[in-house]
């Protein structure tokens, strides 16, 4: 038996003369031995003498024939695809798009969930749509695969597609791949669990509101799910329960239900998708959905992940409403396209109090590898962000997302009345809820929650004395107050922050 050559640069091993067959299983952590095994047997039956074959096998068993490489860097993959006579890929969108960019219509084998090659059946459905549109050749058995490869070798022109050069728009066929993926995601839009996203700029009382909502029957507080990918999955920071993300039983159960385990989600690509897609400068694209093929595929990949995550969290908690305190406007517009029933609570506070709070030094207790401070902003920067975030969440309301405005000052003055409003807005019956965690003296008693990221207050357990924090009135320099007042005039007027705030004092908490 001839052992395969292995190299991260297989083009260096390819002699001239033989046709080239390229097989790629992509970067998914699930092994795809079914595809690589079919190819290996075809090579063993005599094809290895007639062709050069590069097999990128990922986590599958190492093929015994051909040039076997676990992974290919992007430039090498492009070189191989451009030189290939036949290309065989898994059913991942980017694999198929890159094949067409290289000039070949791919032969595709879709991963199947029933044999452990992928978590759900989205690949098979997606590939069926692409095959119907004539963009790929979909095969489902070893015999079909071999026949397709041999046909492509006998008539190389049959699989050739036009290659577009330069830096302009994507080829129409590549855009169609993205649009078909978009259509499948859109079909599930507005279905699934109810997600109540808290909007507004941080330091406005959203963590207090989230913690109180998490105490209520039928609700589960998840923290800032937007940051789960970098702070939880990649950096293994602490959950609100005090355990590192990798040791938290709740989040491990969610990962198992959603993805078959967090080890099946590649951390860096997940973080990269999150940072690339969820940007306020991308709001026009998130609003109208008109993006390029590559960006569309990234967005849809992130939407599939968050849809699976929320569905798993709903199953794990049994809650009717999931509370997500991510607060980021672009994330709200992303979730508008997700498989969730989205509602938004816009939490606002006097901008002078918000600006003063953002000048403080606050340690992030969830970081386990040293001391790290939360970011700080100048009063001008935080005021501009306060106004911008408010306006963007109002825009979310204008495009059809039900939105409720909650003022921090109202929350701390009458927690029960505010929570009743939010519960009714979320579709729950406040009359069936137990408000016993609100104490007669106005404090609240908070239990442990599994919040994945957010303000340090999420670690507070026990009695929390609820009183408005307006220390800015005495401690904020007059010049800074004037800057905030000037920059926030339109939205201050909108929320009624021109009059005198009657209550004074500051919020305090006692840890158990």
N, C-alpha and C positions, 0 to 999 in steps of 0.2 A: 504494500500500500504506500503510495506516495503522499508524504505529509505536505500540507499546503504551505505556501509561502505566506508570511505575515509581515505587514509593513504599514506604517502610517502614511507612506507616500508610494502607493502601488504603481503609479504611472512610471516610476523609475525602473520597474521590473518588466514592463510590457514590451516584448519584441514587436517589430513592425510586421505586418502581413496578415495576421489572424484577425477576424472580427472580434469586437469587444462586447461582452455582456456584463452589465453592471446591475448588481442586486443591492438594494439598501432597505434596511428595516427601521431606519430612523433612530431616534434617541430615547424612545419609550423604554421604561425600566422593565416592562414585561418581556420575557423571552419569546421569540417568534420562531421556535424550532420547526414548526410546520412548514413555513416558507423555505428556510435554509435547508431543511432536510430534503424537500422536493428537489431543490436545485442541486444539492450534493449527489443525490441518486442519479439525476440526469447526467451530471458530469462523469460519474463512475461508469455509466453505461456506454461511454465512448465519446461523449461530447467534449471532454477535456482535451482530446487530441485535435479537435477542430476549431476551438475558440479559446480566447483568453477570457477569464471570468473573475471579476472582483466581487467578493461577497462581504458587505459590511453587515456583521451579524449581531452587533449590540451585546445583549446578555444571553443570547442563545449559545448552545454548545458550539465549539469551534468546528467549522466544516473541515472535512478531510481532503477536499479537492479545491482547486482554484487558488486565488490569492485572497486570503481571509484577513480581514481587519475588523477589530471591534468597533472603531469609530473613525470617521473621516473629518478632517477640518474642512471648512467651507470652500476655500480656494481649490483644494484637491478634489472635492466632490464636483465642483463646477468643471474642472478639467476632464474628469472622467465622463461626466454626462455629455460634454461637448464631443468627446471622441467615441462614444458608445454607438453600436449598431442596434442594440436592444437594451432597454431599461426596464427592470422589474422593481416595483416599490411596494411598501406597505400602503395602507389606506390613509395615512396622515396627509393633511392638506399640503404642508410645505414640501414633502417628498414629491408629490405629484406636480406641484407648481415648478419646482426646480428641474424636474425632468423635461417639462414642456419648455422652460426657459433654455434648456440645453439643446432643444431641437428635436426631442423625441416624445411621441405619445406613449405614456407608460403603460406597461402591463401591470395590473394591480391585484394584489391579494389582500383583502380586508381582514383585519384582526377580529377575532370572535370572542365574546365574553364567556361563552359556555366552556371554552377550553383554556381560560385563564390568560388570554393574550391581551386583554384590555378590560376595563371596568364595566363598560356598558356597550350597547349596540349602535352607538352613533356612527362608527366608521362604516359599518355595513350599509346603513341608511344613506349616509353621505355618498359613498362610492356608487350606490345604485343610481342616485340622482346624476352623478357625473357621467356614468356609463350611458344613461339614457340621453344625455346631452351630447354624446359623442366625444367627450374629452379624455376618456381613458378606455382601456380594454380591461374589463373586470373578469377575473377567472376565479373558480372556487374549488378546483381539484388539481391534483398532480398532473393528470392527463391533459386537462385544459391548459395548464401552465406550460407544459412541454410543447404542446401543439402551437401555442401562441409564440413561444420563443423561436421554434423552428420556422414558423411562417415569417417572422420578422427577419431571421437570418437569410432565408431564401429570397426575400424581397425587401431589402432595407428601405426602399422608398415608401413602402406601405405605412410605416410608422413615423415618417419624417413630418415635422411641423415647422412652420416659419419661425425663425429666430429673429427677435427684434433687438437691435443693437442700440447703443447710446443710452442716455439717461432720462429719456422721456417717459411717457405713460407706459404702464404694463401692457403686454399684448392683450387683445380682446379676450382670448381664451383663458388667460390667467385671471383676468378680472371676473370672468364667468365662474371660475372655481370659487372665488371669494364670495360672489353674490349667492351662489347656491348654498354655501356654508351659512351665509347670513340669513337666508330664507329658512333654513332648518332651525336656527336659533330663534328667529322671530316667531315661528309657529308656537314655541313654548312660552313666549312672552306673556306676562300677566297671569301665569299659572303657577302653582306650587305654593309654598308656605307664605304667610303674611310676614313681611319684614317692615318694621317701623324704624326708619333711619332718622337719627337725630342730626339736625343740621345747625349751621352757625359756626362762628369762630370759637376755638377753645377758650377756657377760663370764663365761660358764660353760664356755668351751672349744669352743663349737660351730664357730667358724671354723677352729680347728686340725683338728677332726674332719672338717669338710667338705673342707678342702684335702687332707688325707690320703686321703679317699675318692675325691677327684677324680683321684688318682694311680693308682687301681686299675682293672684291666681290666674293662670293661663299665659303668663309672660315669662320669658327667659332672657336675661341680659348676656350678651356675647362680647361686649367691649367693642373696640375699633377693629372690625373684621378686615378693613382695608389693609391694615398693617400686619395681618397674620403671617403673610408669606415671608417677610423679611425678619420680623421680630420673633415670631414663633418658630416657623419651619426652618429658617436659615440660622438665626442667632440663638435659638433655644432660650429665650428670655422667660421670665416668670409669668405664669398665669395669675389671675386674681386670687386663686386658692393658695398661692405661695409656692407651688411646685413649678419646676422648669416645664416648658411646653411638652418636652418629650416624656415627662413623667406624670403629666396631668391625666388622670383616668378619663375625664370627660372628653378632652380634645383627642386623646388616642382613640376613643370610641367613635368620635365623629370622623376621624381620618379613616378608620377601618370601614365604616359604613359608606363613606363617600368615594374612597379611592382604593379600598383594599389595603389600607395602611399608608402612613405618611412616607414610608420609604419608596412608595411607588410614584411620588410626586417629585420631580427634579427641582431642587430648591432654587438654583440660580436662574434657570429659564422662567420659573414661576415669578420670581422677584422682578426679573427683567420685563416680563409681560405687564406686571402691575405698574412699574415705573414708566413704561413706554405708553401705556394706554391711558392711565388715570392722571391726566395733566389738565389743568385749567385752560391751557392754551389750545387743547384739543376739544374744547367744549363745542365749537361749531360742528365738528365732525361727529361727536357723540350725539348732538342734537338732531342732525339731519341724516346721519348714517352714511354720508358720502365720503368714503375713504378709499385709499388704494388697496390693492389686493393683499399686500403683505400686512398692512396695518389692520385690515379687516380680519384676516386670519388670526392675528394676535388677539384682537378684541374678542373674537368668538371663542378662542381657546380659554381666555380669562372668564368669559361668561359661563362656559361649561363648568369650569372649576367652582366658581362661586355658587352657581345653581346647585351643583352636587353638594357643596358644603352646607348651604342653608337647608336643603332637604334632609341631610344627615343630622344636622343640629335639631331640626324639628322632630325627627324620629327619636333621637337620643333623649330629648327633654320632655317630649309629649306636650310641649307648649303650643298654644294657638297663635301666639304672636312672638316673633323674635325681635329683640331690641338691639340695634346696631348703632353705636355712637361714633361712627367714622367721621361724620361732619364735613367731609370733603365734597364740594359741589360737583366736581367731575365724577366722583364715585356715585353720587345720586343719579346723574344722567346715565351712567353705565347701567346701574341697577334697573333703570326704566326699561331696558331691553332684556333683562334677565328673566329666568323662569321663576319669578316671585310675584306676589301681590304687594306692591310697594306703596307705603304711606310715609309721609315725612312730617316730623315735628321740628319746626325751626325755633331754636332756643336763643333768645336774645337777652342782653343785659346792657345797662348803661355803659356806653363805650368808654367813659372815663375810668370806670372800675375795671373794664377789660384791659385797657391800655396799661393801667398801673400794675395789674397782675402780671402782664407779660414782661415787665422790667425786673421781676424778682428772680433770684437764683433758686431753682427747684431741682433737687436730686431725683433721678429716675430710679426708684427702688427695684424695678423689674430686671435691671441689668445685673448679672451675676459675675461679670468678669472685671469689675473695678467700679470706680465712681464716675458716673456720667450725668451731666446736667441736661435738663430739658432746654430747648432753644429759647432765646430771649429776643425780643423785638423792640425797636425804638417806639415811642408813643405814636409817631407819625406812621410808621410801617404797620403797626397793629391796628391803627384806626382805619387806614385804607383797606386792610384785609377785612376788618369787621364790616365795613360798608359793602365791599365787593361780595363777600360771602352771603350777606343778607340779600343783596340784589339777585345773585345767581340762584339762590333757593326760591326766591319769588318767581324767577323765570321757570323753575321746575314746576311750580304750581300752574303756570300759564300753559304748559304743555300737557297738562292732564293728570299730574300726580297729586292726589289729595294731600293738602298741607295744612297744618295747624300751627299757629304762632303761640309760643309759651314764653312769658317773661320770667326771668330769674327772680325778680322782685315779687311776683305773684306766687311763685313756687315756695319761697321761704316764708311768705306771709301766711299762706294757707295751703300747706302741702296736700291735704285731703281733697280740697276743691279742685286743685290743679290736676292731681292724679286721676280724679274722677272724669274730668274733661278728656284727658288723654286716653283713658281706658275706653270711654264711649267712642271717641274718634277712631280707635283701633278696631272697633267692631265687637268689643266685649261688653258684658253687662256689669256695671259697677255694683249693682245691688247684690250680685252673687259673690262679691269679693270680700276678703277679710282685710280690714284696714287696721288690725290690731298692732301692727308694727309702728304705727304713729302713736306716740305716747301723749298723755294728757298735757304734759308741759310743753308740747310742741316739738320735742325731739323725735327722732326715728331710731329704731333698732334694726340694724342691717346684718344679714347673714352673709356667709361666704358665697361668692359667685365666681364663675369661671369666665372672667373677662380677659380677653387675649391681649389687649393693649389699651392705653389711655392714661388719664390723670392718676397720680399716686393715690388719690382718695379711694381708688378701687380696691386697695388692700385693707382699708379700714373695716373692722368688724366690731359690732356692738353698738353702743349708744352714740348717736351723733346729734349734737345740739344744733338745731337749724335756726340760724338767725342771719339776716343779711350782712354780708361783708362789704361795708362801705368805708373801709379805712382810707381809701383814696381821698376822701373829703378832707382829712386832716394831714395826710402824709404826702400827697402828690403836689409837687411844686406848681404854683399858680401859672407859670409860663407854659408848662406842659399841659395843664388842664385847658388853657386857651387854645393850644394847638389842636388837641383832640376835639374840642367844641367846634372849632372852625371847620375841620376836615369832615366832621360827621353830621353837619347840619341837615342834609336831606333825610337821612335815615333816622336821625334822632327825632326829627319832627314826625316821621312816619310812625314811630313807636311811642311817642309821647314822652320823651325824655327832656323836654324843655321845662317842665314844672318841677317843683320840689319833691324829692323822695322823702316820704315821711319817716319810714323806719330807719333805724341806725343800729350800729353794732357790727359784729362780724361772726361768721359761721365757725363753729368749733366742733371738734370731734374727740371722743375718748376711745382709745383702742382697748380691746379686750385682751 
